[in-house]
Amino acid sequence: MKFIDEFKEFINKGNAMDMAVGVIIGGGFTAIVTSLTNDVINPLLQLITSVVPAGGGEAMSSLVIPVTADVSLNFSAFISAIINFLIIAFVVFCLVKALNSLQNAGKKVLGKDQAEEEPAPAPTCPYCLEEIKEGATRCPHCAGDIAAFKG
């Protein structure tokens, strides 16, 4: 029963819903970027890098190198994938940066400071350097006399 309660709590948190919306929007945005590279950028690259044979004939893209009749090295597709990645990564970076600044602005409006106070470090034993509880007179690890060291 505890597992199901934890799952309900996870689903009801805003993070899970935000992630689901992000995945859906990301899928749609990926289709737009893929269309941009396939339908606009690739034809421009092929136009710029096309080579017309000296005797005339059909122009050949210098970004595609035929290996056999069925196989070729398609550098154009590779460059397209890199451009896709860079565009999507840049947009995601901008979205995350904007979301973080909105969250920081919201914290300021609500009176919460951005830099929350860090808790004081736990005291350590001067002999074995292990963490001890506040107010302890002896170290539970090495039995060193903490009160004698402080006084």
Secondary structure, 3 states (H helix, E strand, C coil): CHHHHHHHHHHHCHHHHHHHHHHHHHHHHHHHHHHHHHHHHHHHHHHHHEECCCCCCCCEECCEEECCCCCEEEHHHHHHHHHHHHHHHHHHHHHHHHHHHHHHHHHHHCCCCCCCCCCCCCCECCCCCCECCCCCCECCCCCCEHHHHHC
